[in-house]
Amino acid sequence: MSPPQLEPLTDATDRVVKSLRLAGAGLAIVRDTGTMHESCHGQFASDQVLPIASASKWLAVATILSVVDAGELDLDTPVARYVEEFDRADKRAVTVRQCLSCTAGFAPRLAKNLRGMDMKEFAAAAADAPLRGNPGSAFRYSGLSFQVAALAAERATGKNWHELFTERIAGPLGLRHTSFGALQPIAADAGTSELPWVAGGGVSTLDDYARFVRMLVGNGEFNGRRVLAASSVEAMFRDQVPGFVEVRSVGIDLGDVRYGLGTWIQSLAADAVRVSDPGAFGFTPWIDRDLGIGGVFAVRDRVGRVLAQLVPLQQQVREVCSSPLVQGTDEVVGLEHGGRDRRYQLHVPAHVQTGDKRLGAPLVVVLHGGGGSGEQIAATSRFAEVADREGFVVVFPDGTGPLRGKLLTWNSGGIKVYAADEKVDDVGFLKEVVRDVQRKVAIDPARVFVVGHSNGGMMCHRLAREAADVFAGIAVVSGAMNFTEVQAASPIAALLLHGTADEHVRIDGGAPQRAVGRAGDREDASLRDAIDYYVARNDLRGYPKSQVDGDVRIDDYAVSRAGATRPYPVRVITLQGGGHAWPGSGEKTTRRADEPFAFDATRAIWDFFAQVGKREGGATPSVPR
């Protein structure tokens, strides 16, 4: 499969390559979930191995921080604790953090020739070399200091550098062509050098380094696997130089900069921050932290020539990644229904807008909990981000309440809230929302789904009974099946997710232990009631296929009583110790809310929906109902 390309960035990179008369170059733009753009130009291939010079530092720092994460090394412990050669008066105070932030006082290079040395011989030579100043008193860009930190990591773990890098970084990320070579000659004997020069002797490829940057953009996670602690990534990109110490970029012109751990830090404008690690040959990785995107410009040239052209290219990357071409479109849509002015937020991913209009996209309707809003559940669930990755349209409707935009609820049945008191026709409204979206965007009518949290989840249960002609599946997060007045015969896919410690909507049913206002004056149905109902309605066997991963249990009911696999399964996800907050949310919704359970509910819900409603031969064109 060809990598994705954003045409403006392909054209802009072509202009850079031609302007500099390069033999070839490559550009990759990534976010934590994958590659947004990759283009190769001239005589360049994405798996071409290049010396990356100072761009080695990010790889080295990440390796060292993985040792810190494991509790085998401490950033603020003197290096002499790990490297006995440094247990001498002038170096006894030097810490690992100072080594990685270039404030340890080391000279830029050793007076001795490093050729032929191994790490033990280097330790003796570095220990003998005088410092240029007191640790922490000045910023001196020095490859030596990174080598000393790497030496400490080796001694702390009992493993050589090549083993450490492969075990902690290259292996988990699948870096097939990335390793460390010597300083003299540069990058020689990569992967086997007796003195791997961690500050500048690395080699890598566009593909490999882009995977590494994805991990950093993802705060240490890659494809669901934790490679570095989020706190370690934050430490890399946080100013680590004392405020009274001046920092100047060395060998490159980056303007006004500070320095983290192996990282140049630039303030672009307002809250925009770029961190980068350019190499002497022009190979440059960077991350625009405010946008959550990273880039790798892979080339072999002179960094001074490259950066002059790369800066405007980086600005164009920012503009393109902030545009509807990448971000899609967001629109607040007003809709009159039942004599009320209602509204919903519509998010359409870029590739849905530009794709084949004959094929309809899936639609997911996301309902907030009682007292919330469409804006709130959009921020909490982050469904738009998943929609951008997976290519579905998502809407976030507002319920109704006594105040405009506040204290909004759904008429889900079985709960005393404003919408129920006012007999609001929320079933009709949500069906009209679907019809309205279908007038604007090509939607596949067989893949329309609804998700709800708490009171919104209760509304999903009602829609399952009264609107199964519209919705192929529901996902209920912490919502009881309190509406039972209408019977429905047609099958509907259902995902039911509940925490065992939920005090607002108890998993075993009954009166809430914690609730707000009159909403607590109720008797909720149990999760078991809902399971039994949907299993029977979908004609499924009553015993599931189960899997347990730590505190997460998943029970799948997907086989009919006759023994056939059914297209409308029931999945139950139980979170041991989970509360009422949306699982996987980055923060608490209110000060009084419980802490979100560490489980990506949004991802799990879409993974379930993605398997529902698929038909051979592709989706049919969407038409308004």
Buried (B, 14 or more C-beta within 10 A) or exposed (E): EEBEBBEBBBEBBBBBBEEBEBEBBBBBBBBBBEBBBBBBBBEBEBEBBBBBBBBBBBBBBBBBBBBBBEEBBBBEBBBBBBBEBBEEEBBEBBBBBBBBBBBBBBBEEBEBEBEEBEBBBBBEBBBEBEBBBEBBBBBBBBBBBBBBBBBBBBBBBEBEBBEBBBBBBBEBBEBEBBBBBBBEEBBBBBBEBBBBBBBBBBBBBBBBBBBBBBBBBBBBBBBEEBBBBEEBBEBBBBBBBEEEBEBEBBEBEBEEBBBBBBBBBBEBEEEEBBBBBBBBBBBBBBBBBBBBBBBBBBBBBEBEBBBEBBEEBBEBBBEBBBEEBBBBEEEEBEBEBBEEEBBBBBBBBBBBBEEEEEBBBBBBBBBBBBBBBBBBBBBBBBBBBBBBBBBBBBBBBBBBBEEEEEBBBBBBBBBEBBBBEBEBBBBEBBBBBBBBBBEEBBBBBBBBBBBBBBBBBBBBBBBBBBBBEBBBBBBBBBBBBBBBEEEBEEBBBBBBBBBBBBEBBBBEBEEBEBBEEEBBEBEBBBBEBBBBBBBEBBEBBEEBEEEEEEBBBBBBBBBBEEEEEBBBBBBBBBBEEBBBBBBBBEEBBEEEBBEBBEBBBBBBBBBBBBEBBEEEEEBEBBEEE
